[in-house]
Amino acid sequence: MVENGSMAGEATEIVLSIQDLREVTAFAAGCAEGVLEIFEADQPDDARPRDAITTAWDFARGGERGKPLRDAAWAALAAAKGTDTEAARETAWAAMAAAGAAYLHPLAKATQVKHILGAAAYAARATELVAGDDRTVGAEHVGLAVQRAAPVVVDVLGRFPAAPGGGGRVGELIRMLDAALRQ
């Protein structure tokens, strides 16, 4: 799976082991878990983001990469729609991204970087919003995510092109994290 090279312009495939996917998912789950209380303060009776993070941890620790993981990600996405605050919505998206991290595609496309760093970026954005949209809080959260990233996560990230432009503030946070991890 090193290259498919069959047609001009087609993305090159990247070798990803199941252990690589488990490490990326563990990183994402840890980042999302750190802000879960933001969602739970807003929606105390909705366990879907917590369930998504738990399911992500289950996979990271050796569980199956199957329908329950996808369903948990979709459920966290649905939970985001029922939030009362933007910070809670970003937190639910972080949980969705944590469960979705297991589905990082082995295509050398910059858009795949969001599967690796999305949970951390959504979590950082949630902390900014709780702090009155203080961008320094998000930057500090990115620094914590850099410290959390295991060498395997950095190695996997390095197999992909740099994060793409766009995506609003979450996109900025992804690019900030991407640049810091590639140093």
N, C-alpha and C positions, 0 to 999 in steps of 0.2 A: 504493500500500500504506500510506497514511497512517492510514486508519481503515476498519474494516469496518462497525462500528456497526449491524449488521443486527438484533441481538437484545439486549434489556436484559441486562446482566451479562456479556456476551461481551467478551473481552479485545480491546483495540485493537491493531492491528498496528503494528509499528515498522519503519521503513525501515532495512534493513541491506544495505550493499553487500558485494560479495565482498572488497573491500579492508578493510572493517571487520572481517569475519570473519578475515581473514589477520592483522590487527594483534592482535586478541584472542587468536588461537591462538599467535602469537609470544610474547605476554606470558605465557600459560599455560605454553608449552613452556620458556621461560627460567626460570620459577619452579620447575617440576618438575625440570628438568635440574640445578638448583643443589643438590638433595638426593639425586640418584640414587645416590651412593656409599653412602648408608644402606642402600638395598635391596641393592646389589651386595655389600656386606660380609656381608649375611645370606644371600643367594642368588647366589653368584658365577657359577653356571652357567646362570642364567635371564636371557635377554636381552629378555624381553617388555616390561618397562617402558622400557628403553632404545629398543627398536624403536618403541614408541608415541610417545616424545618425538621420535625421528628422523622419523617419519611426520608428526607435527604440524609440525615445522620444514619438511619438504618442502612441505606445503600452504601454510604461512605464506610461503614463498619463491616461490610461484607454481604449485605442483602442483595436482593434481585433488582435489576434495572428493568422494571416492567410497568404495567398499567397503573398500579397503585401510586407510583411516583409521578406519572403524568397526571393522573386524576387529582393528586394533592396539589400539584402546581396550578392546574386549572381552577381548583377550589379556592386557592389563595388569591388568584386573579379575580375571581368572582367576589371574594370578601372585600377586595379593594374598592369595589363599586358601592359598597354599603357603608363606607366610612363617613364620619362627620368632619374630619380634618384632613388637610393635604398631607400632614406628617404621618397620620395613620395609613393613608393610602400608599405612600412611599414605602412604609414598613411592610405592608401586605405584598407590595411588588417585590421587595427584597426577599420575602419568604417564597414567593413564586419563582424568583430567579434562583434561589437556593435549590429547590426541587428540580428546576429545569437545567441546572448546571450539569447534571448527569447525562444530558443529551447534547453536549458539545459535539458538533459535527467535525469529522476529520478533513475539513476543506480549508485550504489556505486562503481564507477570506477574512478581512478585517472585521466584518460583522460578527464573526464568531467570538471575538474578544469579549463581547457583552455576556456570553455564557460563562466566561471565567470571572469577570469583574463586576457584572451587573448587580449582584446581591450587595457587594461592598459599596457600590456607588449609590444605590437606592437607600441603603442604611445611612450613608454619610449625608445624603440629602434630607432624610428624615430628621437627623440630629440638627442640621442647619435650621430647618423649619421650626423645630421645638424651641430653638434659641433665637427666635425672631428673625429668621433668614440671615443669620450670621455666617458669612462665608468662611471665616476663620475656623469655626467649629467643624465645618465639613472638611476643611483641609487637615485639621487635627485628626479627624476620624479616618481620613485616607492614610495618614501616617501610621495609625494603629493597624489598619488593614495590611500595610506594607510589612509591619512587624509580624503579623499573623501568618503571612504567606510562607508556606513551607518551600524548600528548594525545588521540590517537584512541581509546585504550582508555577514558580518562576520559570522553570525549564519548559513546561507546557506552553505558557504564555509566549515564550521566545520562539516557539515553532510557528507562530501566527504573525501576520503583518500587524503593524501598529494599529491601535484603535482608530476607527474612522471619525471624520468630523460630524457635526450635527448632534442631535439628541438633547438640546437644551442644557440645563444645568447638570442633569445626570450624565449626559455625554461629556461635559467638561470634567466631571469628577472621574469618569472612566478614563479619560485621556490623562488626567493627573496621576491616577493610580498606575496606569499602564507605563507612563514615562518613568515613574519612580521605581517600579519593579524591574524595568529593563536596564537601569543604571548599573 
